[in-house]
Amino acid sequence: MTTTLREVKRTVLDFRGRFGPGIDRWAYRPVDVPPGVRRITVRTWHERFSLLGVARNVLDLGIFGPDGFRGWSGGARDRFTLAAGDATPGYLPGPITPGRWSLAFGPVVLNPLGMRWRARVTLEHGEDEPVALALGPGDRTGDQRTGWFRGDLHLHTVHSDGVREPGELAAEARAAGLDFIASTEHNTSAAHAAWRRQPTAGLLVIPGEEVTTRHGHWLALGTSDWVDWRYGPRDGRFPQYAAQVRRAGGLVVAAHPAVPMPGCAWEFGFAAVDAIEVWNGAWNVDDEIALRIWHRQLRRGRRIVAVGGSDSHAPHQPVGRPQTAVHADGLTPEALIAGLKRGRAYIAESSAITLELGADGGTAEATVTGAPNTTLSLITENGRIAKGEGHVEADTRGHRFIRAEVRQRYTRRMVALSNPIWLTPPEHGADDGVERD
């Protein structure tokens, strides 16, 4: 038997430089790709530095082709490859179009002396192999019943900085009793094709992205389109991208707005968002602050929705803790997004907990099950008006809205919370997206 080895021609390009201190910038290095290149491989190195063991130098990494976005891995990877038929997770497979490509960097430099970096780009020449690619996420389950559906709206896989493959994440979601999850990778739409190829056994996958700017993160839920992240509050571009997501039928969510980490705290205001992630992972002080931010918006008349998600990156962050239960006219992305926009949702610590809230004729009542040793409270714009165990009722006359909270009796940790029922019609202009003091 004779084996013939095909000779592969490669072109190697080396780049190097130094970034000064700072976190809020994007840098690009042009790469001219000639005809006949079938694969691009990039490897990078940057100078390490740690600040008190809490934060460190990072070299966020991605690439744009002549036709636009082709992938992003942020600081999760220092190398990637892409070709017509395959790509590193976070990157989009497809033909290598000749022309000007750009390596994209997002340096986070904490060292006051700056940060040296290097990049090696390898261009492999040859003919593309024909490949049939599945595009877009698997977004239908066939379940058209009207009812409550439980899901996790904030999750990550190997397609950004998570450690699990999509199939592993789907299995954990089913084990947690979820009906749906959202694909929210950092700054990339690359996971959508992977979800299309992944059997999910009836679990709905809502397409989305965690748009990770240097001035706060937001979830673009319900759209397969890639959403840009390279802007700040002064640019005035966030409302444009939020509008883009809404035109595609999606929901705009300010994610973990009170996390006290550089680049995470929300700085864009709330005029252009539909929802606030008031509960992110295990309940802590950040969530308490986010809850106050949301409640303040409600008091101003903003009919803004509260959602929650695990933000799970690894098994030690359980999927579905917390989870958002949505009342919808079917298990489809469109129906779930519509239910969320109407505020027909509550957040719970697990699938064992059910929270019901109703109001009629000047009386509101709430019931919680599956939550022993807890206190159930009814809260209006004026504060708590009733509390009890399992079931409470209250007079709602004279109040604008009412919502429910369930907390552990002694630790005060949140166990479940509802969106508000609005008891009065919107005031003129109060729900037009303009913040008011």
N, C-alpha and C positions, 0 to 999 in steps of 0.2 A: 504494500500500500504506500502510495506517495502522498505526502502532505505538502501543500503549497502555502507558504506564508505570504500574505499580501504586505507589501512594503507600504508603510504609512509615513507620509510626509508631514512634518510638524514645523510650525513657526513659533518661536518663543519670544515673548516681549516682556521686559522687566521695567517696573516703575518703582520709584521710591520718593520719599519726601518727609516733611515734618509738619504736623498740625500744631498750632499754638493752643493754649488752654482755652476751654469753653465747651459748651454742650449744644449750642443752638446754631447749627450750620449744616449745609450739605455741600459736598465737593464731588467733582466729576473728573475722570481721566479718559480722554477720547481714545478709542481703539479702532483703527481702520481695518475692516475685515474684507479681504479680497474675494472674488468669486471662487467657488470650489471648496470652501470651508464647510465641513460637516459637523464639527463639534468645537465648542469653546469650553476650556477649563481654566478656572481662576483659583489661585492660592494666595493667601495674604498672611502677613505677619505684622504685629504692632508691639510697641514697647509697653511692658506691663507696669502698672502702678496702682496701688491700693490706698484709699484714704480711710484710715482707722478700721480697716477690715470690713467696712460697710459698703463703700462704693469703689469703683475701679475704672481705669481706662477701658474704653470699648471702641471697636472699629466696626460700626454697622456697615453691612455690605449688601449690594444688589447690582442690577444691571438693566440698562435700557438699550433696545435695539433701534434701528432706523424707523421701525413701525411702532415704537413705544415700549411700554413696560414688559419686561421678560422675567423678572423675579426679584425677590428680596428675602434675606434671611436675618437681617439686623445683626445683632451681636451673637446670635446662636451658632453661627458657623464661620470658619475662616477659609472655606473653599467651596466651590460648586462646579458643576458641569452641566451643559445643556446641549441637546442635539434634537434632530427631528423626532426621534422616537422615544427619548427618555430625558429626564432632567432630575437633578437633585431636588428633594422636597423643598417647596417654597418657590421653585422656578418653573417656568412654562416650557414644555417641550414644543418644538416646532422648527420649521426650516431656518437655517442660518442665512438670513438675508445679507447680501453684500452691502457695504456702506459703513457709515460712521456709527459705531456703538459707543456706549459710555459706561464705564465702571462708576457706580454710585457709592459714595461713602457718607456715613453719618458719624463723624468722630466725636466721642465723648472723652474729653481730655481734662483730667483732674490735676495732673502734674503741672505746677506753675512753670516748669522748664519746657513744656510741650511734649509731643509724642512722635517718635519716628515710626515710619511704616514702610512696608514693601509689598508689592504685588507682582505676581508672575502670571501672565496670560499665555496659554498654550492654544494655538489654532491648529486643529487637526484637519488635513485636507482629504478630500475624497467625495464620493457621491452619497447623497442622502438615501437611506433605505425607506421605501414607502411604508407609511404607518397610518392606521386608522385610529383616530383618537376620539374618545367619548368626551363631549363638552358639556359642562354644567353639572350641578349636583342632582342626585336623585331626589326629586321634590314632590312625589306623589305617593300616597299609600292606599288610595281607594276608599278610605274611611270618610264617608260623607255625613255621618250622624252629627247632630247638634248636641253639644255637651261640653264638659270640662276636660281639658287635656293638660298634661303636666310635661314641662320641659325645662331644659337648662339652656339659657340664652348666651352663655359665655364659656367657650371651651377652646383648647389648643391641642394640636397634634404635632407630629414631626414636621409638618409643613410650615411651622414657625418655630417656636421655642418649647414645644411640648416634647415628651419622650415617647408617647404612644402612637402606634399606627392607627388610622381611622377605624379599622375593624376592632381593635382592642377597646377604643373609646366607645364604640357602639355597643359592645357587649356589656360594658360597665353601665351605660345608660339604661339598657334594658333591665339589668339586675337592680337598678335603682327605682324601677317602676315608671320610667319616663315614656311618654308617647312621642316626643320630639326633642331634638337638640338643634343648636345653631352652630354653624361653622364660622368661627370668628378668628382666623389667623391674623397675625400682625402684618398689615400692609401688603398682603398678597392674596390673590384669588386662586392660587395654584392648587389648593385642596379640592376645589369643586369637581374637577375631572376625576380625582381619586375617589370622591364620594359617589360619583356616578357609577364607577366600576365596583364599588363595595356593596355586597349584599347586606342589608340592614334589618331584614326580617320584620318589616312593618314599622320600623322606627323612621319617622320623618326627619329629614335633614334640611333645615332652612339655610339658604346661602347667606353669606354675610362676610364681614371683615371687621377686625379691630383696627381702626384708623389711629395709628400711634404717632401723634405729633410730639414735639418737644414742649407742648403747652397743655397737655391733657390728651386722654384717649377717648375715642367714641366708637360705638358700635353702629355699623351700617347693616341693618338686618333686613333680609328679604330681597336682596339684589345680588346677582352674580357678577356685576360689573366691578372692575378694580376701581378703588377710590384713592385719590392722591392724599398724601399726608404732609407735604413739604410747605408748610405755611404756619403763621402765628396769628395772634389776635389782631395785630396792627395791619396785617395784609388785607383784612376784610374779605378773605376768600372762603372762610368756613361756611357762611350762609349759602354760598353758591354750591358747595359740595353737598350740604344738607338738602338743598332743593333738588339736586340731581338724584339723590337717593329717594326722595319722596316721589319724584316723577316716575321712577322705576317701580313704585308701589311699596317702597320700603319704610322703615322706621329708624329715626335718628335718636340714639341713646347716649347720654353723657355717662361714661363708664367710671366707676370708682372715683368720684369727683374729689374726695377728700384725702386720698392717699398721699402722705407727706414725703414723697420721693421726687427727686428732680425729674421734671418732664411729665409727671403723673397728675398732679393737682390741676383741676379744671380751671382754665383761664378765659374761655370763650364766652362766658355768660350763658344764659338759658333761653334767650329769645328764640333761637333757631332749633331747639331740640324738642322732641316729642315726649321723651321719657328720661328718667334718671335712674341709674343703677344704684339704688339705696342700700342694697345688700350684696356684698361681694365676698364669697367664701365664708369662712368661719366668722361669726358676728364679733366685731371688736369696736374700738373707739372710732375708727375711720367711718364705720357704718353709722354709728350714732350721729356723727357730724353730717354725713350725707342725708340721714333722715331729717335732721333739722333744716338742711338746705331745701329739701323737697317740701317740707311742711311750710316753710316760709313762702315758697312759690305758690302753694295752694292758698295761703292767706291773702296773697296779692291777686287772686282770681285766676291764676294760670291753671288750666285743666291739664296738668302735666302728669304723666303716668309713672308709677313706681314699678320697677322690675328688679329681679335678682338673678344671679348666676354664680356658679362655683368658681369660675375663672381657673378651672383645673388644668394644670400642666403635667401632673404626674400622679401616680396612684395615692400618694399621701394626701392629696387634695380630692376628696370623694366627689364624684360626679353626682349632680342632683342635690347638693347641699350648699346653698339652698336651691330651690326650684321655683319656677313661676307657673302657676296654674291659670289657664286661660279658657274662658267660655267662648266657643267659636262654632260657626256653622259648618264644621268639617275639619278634618285633619289635613289641611293644605297650608302652604305658606301664606297665601292670600287671606284665607279665613282667619288664621292665627294673628296675622298683622292687623287685620281689621278689628279683631277682638281686643287686641292690645291698645289700639288707637282709641277705642271707646272706653278704655279703663276697666274692662271686664276681666280683671285678673287679681290674684293675690299671690303672695310669696310665702313659702313654707319651708321649714327646716328639712323635711323629708316627706316621702309619699304617704307616710302613716297619718299625716295631719290634714284635716279638712277644716276650712274656715268658711262660714256662711254669714253674710251681712245683708240685711234688707231694711227698707224704710218705706212707710206708707202711713198716710193720715196723721202725721205729726209724731209718729212713734218709730223708733229704730230698734232692731234686735239683732244680736249676733250670737252664733253658736260655734264652738270649736270642739272637735273630737280628735282623739289620738294624741292628746297633749296633757298628760297628768302633771300635777304639781305646778300649774301655771295660773296666771292671772289674766283675765280677758278684760280689756278696757275699750270704751267707746270715746273717741276724741273728735272734737270739732275745732274750728278756728280759734276758739276761746280756751282750748285745753281739754282735759279729761272731764267727762260729765257722768260717767258710770263705770263701775268695775265689779267683777265677780269671778266665779269659777264655772266654766263650761257654757253658761248662757247668761246674757245680760240684756236688759231693755232700758230705753231712755226716751225722754220727751225731746223731740228735735225742733220744736217751735222756736223761732228766732235765730236759728243757726243756718249757715250757708252750706256746710257740708259736714259729713260725718264719716269716720273711718274707724277701723278696729286694729288693735294690737294685742298680741298674745306673748307674754314674757314668762320666763322661769320665775317662780315665786320668790326665791331668795337671791339668786345671782342677777336678776333683771335682764338676763340674756334674751334676745329676741327669738321667738319660736315661730311666729307667723305674723303677717301684717297684710291688711287689705288696701286696695285703692279706695278712694272716697266715693261715696254716693253724694252727688250734688243735689241739694234740697231746694235751690232757687235757680231760675234761668240765668244764663251768663249776663253779666252787666254789659252795657254797650261798650265794645272795644276791649273788654277785660280778657278775652281769649284770642286776641289777634296776634299773639306772639311777641308783644312788646312788654318788656319788664317795667314794672311800676313800683315806686317806693310806697 
